[in-house]
């Protein structure tokens, strides 16, 4: 009886030590949709969330970012984090952890359309088909997290990496729809670029830190002949 009690006491002590050092987490995967946000809303405050997302509509991404920020959630990226996942969700995290298997990619977004308007005097007074409140809310998110970077520089760098091939302007319901066609579908920034261009603070590393390692991962994720920039180098999936 005494031995059983001692074993129980030792087990309880070990469990207490482990519990104090480990953070339990939940997994959240998929595109950023109302259903995604409903699941996010159910997560407890200050939880660690293991995240994998292909991105989604900026409006839904803004809602997700507000939930993450208000609940002070920490994010651990598992696998993919593309488009609005990078641009909205990651900056909202209370803390952010990445790994060498994390594939972070950016492509066309509303900020590019705004940059097009600002850099083309003939379109400054035109009504472009995008929501300027997306940009205002995005800027507020960055400022509230103390992320220091210039949006126009980040957008210009993204456009440069993707290599703009053609621009399409179409009259649509009282506004002008701007469409971009790029040579490369995604730019995967490396750790240095994520910190200096996008102002992200995180621990760990990303897939793009190693071209050889990342190219093998991309071959498994994307279809053949998919053109991607890994850090500063072009890669076509096999």
Secondary structure as UniProt FT lines:
FT   HELIX           2..21
FT   STRAND          25..29
FT   HELIX           34..41
FT   TURN            45..46
FT   STRAND          48..53
FT   HELIX           58..71
FT   STRAND          74..82
FT   HELIX           85..89
FT   HELIX           90..92
FT   STRAND          96..97
FT   TURN            100..101
FT   STRAND          103..106
FT   HELIX           110..119
FT   HELIX           121..123
FT   TURN            124..125
FT   HELIX           132..144
FT   TURN            145..146
FT   HELIX           151..162
FT   STRAND          164..172
FT   TURN            173..174
FT   STRAND          175..182
FT   STRAND          186..188
FT   HELIX           191..196
FT   HELIX           207..209
FT   HELIX           211..221
FT   TURN            224..225
FT   STRAND          227..230
FT   TURN            231..232
FT   STRAND          233..236
//
